[in-house]
Amino acid sequence: MTDKASLLAEVIHHVKELKRQTSLISETSPVPTETDELTIDTAPDEYGRPIIKASICCDDRPDLMPDLIKTLKHLGLKTLKAEITTLGGRVKNVLFITGDDDETNGSCDGDIDQQTKQFRISSIEEALKAVMEKSKGDDQSGSVSVKRQRTNVNII
């Protein structure tokens, strides 16, 4: 009996350790999760310019990247770097973006600048959330998109 109890305790300890390691890996890994997620963080680059890190995890679809590009262009943003991972019909896009005018706004008043940044981040978040949620909703796109969907279907 003692051997079984010791073995069971060791197995439980090992499972808990594996769960902890899995949790750490999933926090830093670009692997898509099963839940839709949108996170936005800001940090300055090595030159002090504001960089926005937007992470989007959702169902993959053929028009996702064109929608993201269109949305970022509409907001006057440019992508500096993109990390894209797909797995089992899910995609995780980690985008490092900045505005074309960020370098010229550095001399603005602190309060106004902070309010502008907060408004801009909220606008980015709302726009990206709309793109992400489109993957769940109805496909109301035109015939060009439908045609593309038929040619890019991946069967796993």
N, CA, C and O atoms as a DFTB+ gen file, in Angstrom:
624 C
 N C O
     1  1       0.815      -1.203       0.000
     2  2       0.000       0.000       0.000
     3  2       0.851       1.256       0.000
     4  3       0.533       2.230      -0.682
     5  1       1.918       1.235       0.754
     6  2       2.766       2.412       0.822
     7  2       3.367       2.719      -0.538
     8  3       3.497       3.882      -0.920
     9  1       3.731       1.681      -1.261
    10  2       4.306       1.896      -2.577
    11  2       3.309       2.552      -3.533
    12  3       3.673       3.451      -4.292
    13  1       2.062       2.105      -3.496
    14  2       1.043       2.687      -4.360
    15  2       0.782       4.140      -3.976
    16  3       0.652       5.001      -4.847
    17  1       0.708       4.411      -2.692
    18  2       0.460       5.779      -2.227
    19  2       1.628       6.689      -2.604
    20  3       1.415       7.824      -3.032
    21  1       2.839       6.210      -2.453
    22  2       4.016       7.000      -2.827
    23  2       4.048       7.251      -4.326
    24  3       4.356       8.354      -4.778
    25  1       3.728       6.222      -5.086
    26  2       3.711       6.353      -6.539
    27  2       2.641       7.358      -6.976
    28  3       2.879       8.197      -7.844
    29  1       1.461       7.258      -6.360
    30  2       0.379       8.183      -6.687
    31  2       0.762       9.621      -6.330
    32  3       0.483      10.542      -7.098
    33  1       1.389       9.818      -5.190
    34  2       1.822      11.159      -4.783
    35  2       2.861      11.703      -5.765
    36  3       2.838      12.885      -6.106
    37  1       3.759      10.849      -6.211
    38  2       4.781      11.269      -7.171
    39  2       4.163      11.637      -8.521
    40  3       4.566      12.615      -9.150
    41  1       3.188      10.848      -8.958
    42  2       2.503      11.126     -10.224
    43  2       1.752      12.458     -10.131
    44  3       1.809      13.264     -11.059
    45  1       1.060      12.690      -9.035
    46  2       0.324      13.947      -8.845
    47  2       1.288      15.126      -8.857
    48  3       1.016      16.150      -9.484
    49  1       2.407      14.983      -8.169
    50  2       3.413      16.050      -8.152
    51  2       3.936      16.310      -9.569
    52  3       4.107      17.462      -9.967
    53  1       4.185      15.250     -10.318
    54  2       4.695      15.379     -11.680
    55  2       3.670      16.066     -12.589
    56  3       4.037      16.919     -13.397
    57  1       2.405      15.706     -12.465
    58  2       1.345      16.318     -13.273
    59  2       1.243      17.807     -12.952
    60  3       1.109      18.625     -13.862
    61  1       1.305      18.165     -11.683
    62  2       1.258      19.584     -11.292
    63  2       2.445      20.345     -11.878
    64  3       2.288      21.476     -12.337
    65  1       3.607      19.745     -11.867
    66  2       4.795      20.385     -12.430
    67  2       4.657      20.563     -13.941
    68  3       5.040      21.603     -14.477
    69  1       4.115      19.563     -14.628
    70  2       3.886      19.677     -16.067
    71  2       2.868      20.773     -16.377
    72  3       3.041      21.513     -17.345
    73  1       1.815      20.888     -15.576
    74  2       0.829      21.952     -15.774
    75  2       1.479      23.321     -15.589
    76  3       1.200      24.248     -16.348
    77  1       2.333      23.448     -14.594
    78  2       3.022      24.715     -14.350
    79  2       3.916      25.063     -15.533
    80  3       3.925      26.208     -15.985
    81  1       4.665      24.093     -16.036
    82  2       5.540      24.324     -17.184
    83  2       4.733      24.670     -18.429
    84  3       5.128      25.552     -19.193
    85  1       3.628      24.000     -18.642
    86  2       2.759      24.284     -19.784
    87  2       2.211      25.700     -19.698
    88  3       2.135      26.407     -20.703
    89  1       1.835      26.104     -18.513
    90  2       1.322      27.460     -18.312
    91  2       2.376      28.498     -18.656
    92  3       2.076      29.496     -19.311
    93  1       3.615      28.271     -18.218
    94  2       4.708      29.196     -18.522
    95  2       4.984      29.260     -20.017
    96  3       5.206      30.340     -20.564
    97  1       4.970      28.125     -20.669
    98  2       5.224      28.076     -22.108
    99  2       4.116      28.789     -22.872
   100  3       4.394      29.541     -23.807
   101  1       2.860      28.559     -22.483
   102  2       1.743      29.169     -23.219
   103  2       1.721      30.686     -23.055
   104  3       1.221      31.387     -23.935
   105  1       2.252      31.208     -21.952
   106  2       2.307      32.656     -21.759
   107  2       3.303      33.315     -22.703
   108  3       3.088      34.450     -23.130
   109  1       4.378      32.630     -23.033
   110  2       5.425      33.209     -23.871
   111  2       5.415      32.677     -25.295
   112  3       6.143      33.182     -26.150
   113  1       4.611      31.676     -25.556
   114  2       4.611      31.031     -26.863
   115  2       3.620      31.695     -27.813
   116  3       2.543      32.117     -27.392
   117  1       3.977      31.787     -29.083
   118  2       3.045      32.352     -30.057
   119  2       2.029      31.337     -30.580
   120  3       1.368      31.607     -31.582
   121  1       1.883      30.177     -29.932
   122  2       0.960      29.153     -30.399
   123  2      -0.477      29.601     -30.112
   124  3      -0.776      30.023     -28.995
   125  1      -1.370      29.514     -31.106
   126  2      -2.754      29.930     -30.904
   127  2      -3.450      29.103     -29.833
   128  3      -3.216      27.900     -29.716
   129  1      -4.302      29.751     -29.058
   130  2      -5.092      29.062     -28.039
   131  2      -6.477      28.781     -28.596
   132  3      -6.800      29.189     -29.711
   133  1      -7.289      28.086     -27.822
   134  2      -8.634      27.740     -28.276
   135  2      -9.623      28.876     -28.060
   136  3     -10.740      28.825     -28.576
   137  1      -9.235      29.892     -27.311
   138  2     -10.135      31.013     -27.039
   139  2      -9.685      32.238     -27.819
   140  3      -8.493      32.442     -28.047
   141  1     -10.658      33.051     -28.224
   142  2     -10.344      34.301     -28.917
   143  2      -9.775      35.288     -27.908
   144  3     -10.332      35.483     -26.828
   145  1      -8.660      35.906     -28.274
   146  2      -7.981      36.836     -27.371
   147  2      -7.464      38.028     -28.155
   148  3      -7.048      37.906     -29.307
   149  1      -7.500      39.182     -27.504
   150  2      -6.909      40.395     -28.051
   151  2      -6.221      41.115     -26.909
   152  3      -6.858      41.473     -25.919
   153  1      -4.914      41.330     -27.046
   154  2      -4.180      42.092     -26.041
   155  2      -3.372      43.172     -26.753
   156  3      -2.842      42.969     -27.845
   157  1      -3.299      44.323     -26.095
   158  2      -2.527      45.434     -26.636
   159  2      -1.646      45.995     -25.528
   160  3      -2.123      46.343     -24.447
   161  1      -0.358      46.074     -25.818
   162  2       0.618      46.634     -24.896
   163  2       1.399      47.706     -25.625
   164  3       1.539      47.661     -26.847
   165  1       1.910      48.672     -24.873
   166  2       2.756      49.704     -25.472
   167  2       4.078      49.766     -24.728
   168  3       4.148      49.563     -23.516
   169  1       5.109      50.048     -25.480
   170  2       6.442      50.218     -24.905
   171  2       7.278      51.002     -25.906
   172  3       7.073      50.887     -27.114
   173  1       8.211      51.792     -25.414
   174  2       9.070      52.520     -26.350
   175  2      10.143      51.602     -26.937
   176  3      10.583      50.651     -26.291
   177  1      10.558      51.902     -28.175
   178  2      11.674      51.160     -28.754
   179  2      12.983      51.758     -28.252
   180  3      12.974      52.611     -27.365
   181  1      14.101      51.318     -28.808
   182  2      15.412      51.786     -28.336
   183  2      15.639      53.274     -28.582
   184  3      16.542      53.867     -27.992
   185  1      14.827      53.884     -29.450
   186  2      14.946      55.321     -29.729
   187  2      13.897      56.146     -28.981
   188  3      13.827      57.362     -29.153
   189  1      13.084      55.488     -28.153
   190  2      12.065      56.180     -27.382
   191  2      10.735      56.354     -28.092
   192  3       9.811      56.941     -27.529
   193  1      10.617      55.854     -29.323
   194  2       9.359      55.942     -30.066
   195  2       8.369      54.913     -29.519
   196  3       8.768      53.797     -29.186
   197  1       7.085      55.269     -29.422
   198  2       6.103      54.308     -28.911
   199  2       5.837      53.184     -29.915
   200  3       5.584      53.428     -31.095
   201  1       5.900      51.971     -29.422
   202  2       5.606      50.783     -30.214
   203  2       4.418      50.085     -29.568
   204  3       4.381      49.913     -28.350
   205  1       3.466      49.689     -30.368
   206  2       2.290      48.983     -29.876
   207  2       2.417      47.520     -30.274
   208  3       2.645      47.192     -31.439
   209  1       2.266      46.651     -29.284
   210  2       2.287      45.210     -29.538
   211  2       0.845      44.720     -29.419
   212  3       0.265      44.707     -28.333
   213  1       0.284      44.321     -30.546
   214  2      -1.088      43.826     -30.587
   215  2      -1.060      42.325     -30.871
   216  3      -0.473      41.879     -31.857
   217  1      -1.694      41.564     -30.007
   218  2      -1.752      40.118     -30.166
   219  2      -3.210      39.711     -30.376
   220  3      -4.078      39.999     -29.552
   221  1      -3.452      39.044     -31.486
   222  2      -4.807      38.630     -31.851
   223  2      -4.810      37.124     -32.052
   224  3      -4.022      36.595     -32.836
   225  1      -5.689      36.440     -31.351
   226  2      -5.838      34.997     -31.508
   227  2      -7.304      34.725     -31.844
   228  3      -8.200      35.085     -31.082
   229  1      -7.538      34.087     -32.993
   230  2      -8.914      33.824     -33.439
   231  2      -8.903      32.699     -34.477
   232  3      -7.858      32.133     -34.797
   233  1     -10.095      32.395     -34.991
   234  2     -10.195      31.417     -36.072
   235  2      -9.497      31.977     -37.301
   236  3      -9.604      33.166     -37.601
   237  1      -8.785      31.116     -38.006
   238  2      -8.125      31.538     -39.237
   239  2      -9.156      31.601     -40.353
   240  3     -10.104      30.816     -40.386
   241  1      -8.961      32.538     -41.260
   242  2      -9.827      32.666     -42.424
   243  2      -9.034      33.346     -43.531
   244  3      -8.096      34.089     -43.242
   245  1      -9.384      33.114     -44.774
   246  2      -8.594      33.660     -45.886
   247  2      -8.504      35.183     -45.921
   248  3      -7.498      35.727     -46.376
   249  1      -9.539      35.879     -45.448
   250  2      -9.512      37.335     -45.531
   251  2      -9.021      38.012     -44.254
   252  3      -9.133      39.232     -44.130
   253  1      -8.483      37.252     -43.306
   254  2      -8.028      37.842     -42.046
   255  2      -6.876      38.813     -42.257
   256  3      -6.934      39.942     -41.768
   257  1      -5.841      38.412     -42.964
   258  2      -4.688      39.299     -43.169
   259  2      -5.064      40.541     -43.979
   260  3      -4.671      41.643     -43.597
   261  1      -5.809      40.409     -45.083
   262  2      -6.225      41.632     -45.785
   263  2      -7.051      42.568     -44.890
   264  3      -6.913      43.789     -44.970
   265  1      -7.909      41.989     -44.039
   266  2      -8.695      42.820     -43.116
   267  2      -7.802      43.533     -42.110
   268  3      -8.016      44.709     -41.817
   269  1      -6.806      42.836     -41.579
   270  2      -5.871      43.458     -40.632
   271  2      -5.093      44.592     -41.295
   272  3      -4.949      45.673     -40.725
   273  1      -4.596      44.333     -42.500
   274  2      -3.824      45.351     -43.226
   275  2      -4.687      46.575     -43.511
   276  3      -4.256      47.709     -43.305
   277  1      -5.897      46.338     -43.982
   278  2      -6.821      47.434     -44.288
   279  2      -7.118      48.253     -43.030
   280  3      -7.145      49.482     -43.082
   281  1      -7.339      47.582     -41.912
   282  2      -7.649      48.263     -40.653
   283  2      -6.471      49.096     -40.178
   284  3      -6.650      50.243     -39.768
   285  1      -5.272      48.535     -40.228
   286  2      -4.091      49.280     -39.779
   287  2      -3.827      50.486     -40.674
   288  3      -3.474      51.557     -40.181
   289  1      -3.995      50.321     -41.984
   290  2      -3.819      51.450     -42.909
   291  2      -4.851      52.540     -42.637
   292  3      -4.532      53.729     -42.651
   293  1      -6.084      52.122     -42.390
   294  2      -7.154      53.081     -42.105
   295  2      -6.836      53.902     -40.838
   296  3      -7.184      55.079     -40.756
   297  1      -6.179      53.277     -39.864
   298  2      -5.816      53.961     -38.620
   299  2      -4.511      54.753     -38.748
   300  3      -4.090      55.411     -37.797
   301  1      -3.871      54.692     -39.920
   302  2      -2.619      55.415     -40.126
   303  2      -1.450      54.762     -39.411
   304  3      -0.535      55.449     -38.957
   305  1      -1.473      53.443     -39.307
   306  2      -0.427      52.698     -38.613
   307  2       0.388      51.881     -39.606
   308  3      -0.095      51.528     -40.682
   309  1       1.614      51.590     -39.237
   310  2       2.431      50.702     -40.066
   311  2       2.984      49.580     -39.194
   312  3       3.285      49.768     -38.015
   313  1       3.105      48.426     -39.804
   314  2       3.597      47.253     -39.094
   315  2       5.107      47.203     -39.209
   316  3       5.663      47.235     -40.307
   317  1       5.762      47.123     -38.062
   318  2       7.217      47.015     -38.039
   319  2       7.658      45.555     -38.092
   320  3       8.687      45.222     -38.680
   321  1       6.862      44.693     -37.466
   322  2       7.218      43.277     -37.382
   323  2       5.936      42.500     -37.116
   324  3       5.044      42.988     -36.423
   325  1       5.843      41.303     -37.659
   326  2       4.682      40.442     -37.431
   327  2       5.143      39.021     -37.170
   328  3       5.994      38.488     -37.881
   329  1       4.576      38.422     -36.155
   330  2       4.824      37.013     -35.852
   331  2       3.480      36.313     -35.992
   332  3       2.540      36.605     -35.253
   333  1       3.392      35.389     -36.939
   334  2       2.124      34.747     -37.246
   335  2       2.286      33.238     -37.108
   336  3       3.181      32.635     -37.700
   337  1       1.392      32.638     -36.305
   338  2       1.430      31.198     -36.099
   339  2       0.032      30.643     -36.301
   340  3      -0.939      31.181     -35.770
   341  1      -0.069      29.564     -37.073
   342  2      -1.357      28.905     -37.263
   343  2      -1.255      27.467     -36.775
   344  3      -0.208      26.826     -36.870
   345  1      -2.380      26.979     -36.248
   346  2      -2.428      25.608     -35.765
   347  2      -3.885      25.174     -35.693
   348  3      -4.683      25.783     -34.981
   349  1      -4.229      24.136     -36.421
   350  2      -5.567      23.559     -36.332
   351  2      -6.708      24.519     -36.611
   352  3      -7.720      24.495     -35.910
   353  1      -6.563      25.359     -37.616
   354  2      -7.635      26.286     -37.961
   355  2      -7.671      27.547     -37.104
   356  3      -8.582      28.365     -37.237
   357  1      -6.683      27.705     -36.228
   358  2      -6.583      28.893     -35.381
   359  2      -5.321      29.654     -35.784
   360  3      -4.376      29.069     -36.313
   361  1      -5.316      30.955     -35.530
   362  2      -4.160      31.775     -35.869
   363  2      -3.872      32.728     -34.724
   364  3      -4.787      33.213     -34.058
   365  1      -2.601      32.988     -34.503
   366  2      -2.186      34.007     -33.541
   367  2      -1.270      34.971     -34.287
   368  3      -0.217      34.588     -34.797
   369  1      -1.698      36.227     -34.337
   370  2      -0.919      37.294     -34.961
   371  2      -0.399      38.201     -33.863
   372  3      -1.180      38.763     -33.096
   373  1       0.896      38.344     -33.786
   374  2       1.498      39.305     -32.868
   375  2       2.115      40.384     -33.751
   376  3       3.085      40.144     -34.470
   377  1       1.531      41.573     -33.680
   378  2       1.940      42.670     -34.551
   379  2       2.605      43.771     -33.734
   380  3       2.093      44.179     -32.691
   381  1       3.740      44.240     -34.214
   382  2       4.432      45.375     -33.612
   383  2       4.200      46.544     -34.553
   384  3       4.723      46.572     -35.667
   385  1       3.406      47.518     -34.093
   386  2       2.976      48.598     -34.965
   387  2       3.304      49.964     -34.375
   388  3       3.486      50.117     -33.168
   389  1       3.371      50.934     -35.250
   390  2       3.616      52.316     -34.853
   391  2       2.894      53.228     -35.834
   392  3       2.535      52.817     -36.937
   393  1       2.688      54.466     -35.418
   394  2       2.049      55.439     -36.291
   395  2       3.085      56.191     -37.090
   396  3       4.216      56.370     -36.639
   397  1       2.707      56.632     -38.270
   398  2       3.616      57.403     -39.116
   399  2       3.983      58.735     -38.479
   400  3       5.062      59.272     -38.729
   401  1       3.070      59.275     -37.641
   402  2       3.300      60.599     -37.063
   403  2       3.828      60.547     -35.636
   404  3       3.935      61.594     -34.997
   405  1       4.158      59.381     -35.116
   406  2       4.615      59.270     -33.727
   407  2       5.873      60.075     -33.461
   408  3       6.029      60.623     -32.370
   409  1       6.765      60.161     -34.422
   410  2       8.024      60.871     -34.217
   411  2       7.799      62.380     -34.105
   412  3       8.559      63.066     -33.422
   413  1       6.779      62.897     -34.759
   414  2       6.551      64.339     -34.741
   415  2       5.726      64.786     -33.550
   416  3       5.682      65.980     -33.252
   417  1       5.066      63.854     -32.853
   418  2       4.225      64.227     -31.726
   419  2       4.961      64.224     -30.404
   420  3       4.341      64.440     -29.363
   421  1       6.230      63.993     -30.407
   422  2       6.975      63.882     -29.162
   423  2       7.049      65.160     -28.365
   424  3       7.302      65.092     -27.163
   425  1       6.846      66.322     -28.955
   426  2       6.996      67.573     -28.242
   427  2       5.674      68.115     -27.711
   428  3       5.636      69.261     -27.263
   429  1       4.596      67.348     -27.742
   430  2       3.295      67.820     -27.287
   431  2       3.234      67.879     -25.772
   432  3       4.062      67.287     -25.080
   433  1       2.242      68.603     -25.266
   434  2       1.982      68.699     -23.838
   435  2       1.728      67.301     -23.283
   436  3       1.085      66.487     -23.946
   437  1       2.219      67.008     -22.081
   438  2       2.136      65.676     -21.492
   439  2       0.722      65.157     -21.343
   440  3       0.447      64.020     -21.726
   441  1      -0.221      65.986     -20.775
   442  2      -1.585      65.538     -20.568
   443  2      -2.290      65.281     -21.888
   444  3      -2.949      64.255     -22.053
   445  1      -2.157      66.195     -22.817
   446  2      -2.796      66.031     -24.123
   447  2      -2.211      64.818     -24.833
   448  3      -2.938      64.017     -25.421
   449  1      -0.900      64.694     -24.771
   450  2      -0.240      63.558     -25.409
   451  2      -0.729      62.245     -24.800
   452  3      -0.986      61.287     -25.529
   453  1      -0.860      62.189     -23.470
   454  2      -1.308      60.972     -22.792
   455  2      -2.755      60.659     -23.182
   456  3      -3.089      59.500     -23.430
   457  1      -3.611      61.674     -23.238
   458  2      -5.004      61.462     -23.642
   459  2      -5.079      60.984     -25.087
   460  3      -5.868      60.097     -25.415
   461  1      -4.272      61.564     -25.932
   462  2      -4.249      61.166     -27.339
   463  2      -3.809      59.720     -27.469
   464  3      -4.406      58.950     -28.221
   465  1      -2.764      59.347     -26.736
   466  2      -2.280      57.963     -26.781
   467  2      -3.359      56.996     -26.311
   468  3      -3.571      55.951     -26.927
   469  1      -4.051      57.344     -25.208
   470  2      -5.093      56.471     -24.678
   471  2      -6.238      56.324     -25.678
   472  3      -6.759      55.227     -25.881
   473  1      -6.625      57.441     -26.300
   474  2      -7.681      57.393     -27.311
   475  2      -7.253      56.534     -28.488
   476  3      -8.034      55.735     -29.005
   477  1      -6.001      56.706     -28.908
   478  2      -5.501      55.942     -30.050
   479  2      -5.466      54.451     -29.741
   480  3      -5.836      53.637     -30.587
   481  1      -5.025      54.085     -28.540
   482  2      -4.981      52.675     -28.155
   483  2      -6.390      52.101     -28.117
   484  3      -6.615      50.977     -28.567
   485  1      -7.349      52.871     -27.579
   486  2      -8.746      52.413     -27.550
   487  2      -9.282      52.220     -28.973
   488  3      -9.988      51.251     -29.251
   489  1      -8.942      53.145     -29.863
   490  2      -9.384      53.029     -31.258
   491  2      -8.792      51.792     -31.923
   492  3      -9.483      51.071     -32.642
   493  1      -7.511      51.557     -31.677
   494  2      -6.848      50.373     -32.236
   495  2      -7.504      49.108     -31.697
   496  3      -7.781      48.170     -32.444
   497  1      -7.748      49.096     -30.393
   498  2      -8.356      47.920     -29.770
   499  2      -9.744      47.637     -30.350
   500  3     -10.062      46.489     -30.660
   501  1     -10.562      48.665     -30.498
   502  2     -11.896      48.484     -31.065
   503  2     -11.831      47.992     -32.506
   504  3     -12.588      47.102     -32.895
   505  1     -10.941      48.561     -33.290
   506  2     -10.831      48.172     -34.699
   507  2     -10.348      46.730     -34.844
   508  3     -10.887      45.974     -35.652
   509  1      -9.345      46.351     -34.072
   510  2      -8.829      44.986     -34.157
   511  2      -9.836      43.981     -33.611
   512  3      -9.924      42.855     -34.101
   513  1     -10.589      44.383     -32.606
   514  2     -11.621      43.504     -32.065
   515  2     -12.691      43.237     -33.126
   516  3     -13.192      42.118     -33.241
   517  1     -13.034      44.262     -33.895
   518  2     -14.009      44.087     -34.977
   519  2     -13.495      43.110     -36.031
   520  3     -14.251      42.280     -36.535
   521  1     -12.206      43.211     -36.363
   522  2     -11.608      42.278     -37.329
   523  2     -11.630      40.863     -36.769
   524  3     -11.971      39.915     -37.476
   525  1     -11.267      40.722     -35.500
   526  2     -11.218      39.407     -34.862
   527  2     -12.618      38.788     -34.788
   528  3     -12.786      37.600     -35.063
   529  1     -13.617      39.588     -34.420
   530  2     -14.970      39.060     -34.269
   531  2     -15.621      38.743     -35.605
   532  3     -16.576      37.969     -35.660
   533  1     -15.121      39.325     -36.671
   534  2     -15.656      39.018     -38.002
   535  2     -15.481      37.535     -38.310
   536  3     -16.282      36.956     -39.044
   537  1     -14.446      36.921     -37.758
   538  2     -14.206      35.506     -38.024
   539  2     -15.281      34.632     -37.394
   540  3     -15.510      33.513     -37.852
   541  1     -15.941      35.121     -36.354
   542  2     -17.012      34.362     -35.714
   543  2     -18.347      34.580     -36.395
   544  3     -19.202      33.694     -36.415
   545  1     -18.519      35.783     -36.957
   546  2     -19.821      36.193     -37.485
   547  2     -20.110      35.669     -38.861
   548  3     -19.420      34.806     -39.404
   549  1     -21.172      36.236     -39.402
   550  2     -21.590      35.857     -40.762
   551  2     -20.550      36.300     -41.765
   552  3     -19.861      37.300     -41.566
   553  1     -20.444      35.555     -42.834
   554  2     -19.574      35.984     -43.922
   555  2     -20.414      36.797     -44.882
   556  3     -21.126      36.242     -45.719
   557  1     -20.332      38.126     -44.761
   558  2     -21.111      39.006     -45.613
   559  2     -20.220      39.638     -46.672
   560  3     -20.542      40.696     -47.212
   561  1     -19.133      39.006     -46.958
   562  2     -18.197      39.585     -47.916
   563  2     -18.678      39.348     -49.338
   564  3     -19.583      38.551     -49.587
   565  1     -18.056      40.051     -50.248
   566  2     -18.446      39.983     -51.654
   567  2     -17.974      38.725     -52.325
   568  3     -17.359      37.860     -51.701
   569  1     -18.266      38.630     -53.600
   570  2     -17.958      37.420     -54.347
   571  2     -16.462      37.199     -54.520
   572  3     -16.028      36.059     -54.686
   573  1     -15.662      38.266     -54.484
   574  2     -14.218      38.103     -54.616
   575  2     -13.675      37.312     -53.431
   576  3     -12.845      36.419     -53.601
   577  1     -14.149      37.646     -52.226
   578  2     -13.693      36.952     -51.028
   579  2     -14.158      35.502     -51.027
   580  3     -13.401      34.608     -50.648
   581  1     -15.403      35.263     -51.451
   582  2     -15.923      33.907     -51.503
   583  2     -15.084      33.078     -52.469
   584  3     -14.754      31.927     -52.185
   585  1     -14.744      33.670     -53.608
   586  2     -13.920      32.977     -54.584
   587  2     -12.572      32.613     -53.973
   588  3     -12.071      31.505     -54.169
   589  1     -11.989      33.553     -53.229
   590  2     -10.710      33.285     -52.590
   591  2     -10.831      32.188     -51.551
   592  3      -9.928      31.363     -51.415
   593  1     -11.947      32.165     -50.809
   594  2     -12.122      31.123     -49.811
   595  2     -12.117      29.741     -50.442
   596  3     -11.557      28.799     -49.882
   597  1     -12.730      29.622     -51.588
   598  2     -12.777      28.325     -52.249
   599  2     -11.394      27.862     -52.709
   600  3     -11.129      26.660     -52.741
   601  1     -10.526      28.781     -53.060
   602  2      -9.216      28.386     -53.564
   603  2      -8.197      28.161     -52.445
   604  3      -7.174      27.516     -52.671
   605  1      -8.455      28.675     -51.258
   606  2      -7.475      28.578     -50.183
   607  2      -7.894      27.673     -49.035
   608  3      -7.359      27.806     -47.934
   609  1      -8.818      26.773     -49.249
   610  2      -9.258      25.891     -48.187
   611  2      -8.163      24.847     -47.936
   612  3      -7.699      24.174     -48.856
   613  1      -7.765      24.735     -46.665
   614  2      -6.764      23.740     -46.277
   615  2      -7.435      22.605     -45.543
   616  3      -8.119      22.831     -44.545
   617  1      -7.254      21.390     -46.019
   618  2      -7.839      20.225     -45.370
   619  2      -6.729      19.508     -44.629
   620  3      -5.725      19.091     -45.206
   621  1      -6.948      19.382     -43.323
   622  2      -5.910      18.772     -42.479
   623  2      -6.314      17.363     -42.114
   624  3      -5.579      16.673     -41.408
